[in-house]
């Protein structure tokens, strides 16, 4: 059974489906949730606090999906996270706004005041780059074979596909995933070349760089 807080957040999303955030009234949210208005104010304080909680829940849900994607076989983890990122942004306009920084008209805006701790560390990321860094660091932590650069490139390509969708690719994202995998392989090849000395100054048999 959902808690009063969960019921209120669900009710706020339903109210948002019916109209822009500026028209959503606290009393309507409380009525939809089946609780008193005082309970709503006790939980969130203000409408801004309710907006912040909605966005924190969206961010936490996105990061929970990232954690699930990271259970994929090691070579596929960057692509799995990229796929989840594209789909999560497509399904939830709040996630898309948090990832891209583009707040479509009618969406609640972030409330930067401290709130309950969650996957985002108790507050919303201050910018899309901070959320991207959280995801990149999680990817690198569970995939030692994937460099931070490879992880970030996979994420940035996914976000480019969110902003400019690949035509006709909404169902499977196959073309977008192909781009991510190709880019990841190229980064891996470049990194491997650097580790084996195939890039950078050549050396003589004695180990000295030529003058």
Secondary structure, DSSP 8 states (H G I E B T S, - for coil): ---HHHHHHHHHHHHHHHS-GGG--HHHHHHHHTS-HHHHHHHHSSHHHHHHHHHHHHHHHHHHHHHHHTTS-GGGHHHHHHHHHHHHHHH-HHHHHHHH----TT------S-----TTSSS--SSHHHHHHHHHHHHHHH-TTS-HHHHHHHHHHHHHHHHS--TT-TTT-HHHHHHHHHHHHHHHHHHHHHHTTSSS--B-TTS-B--
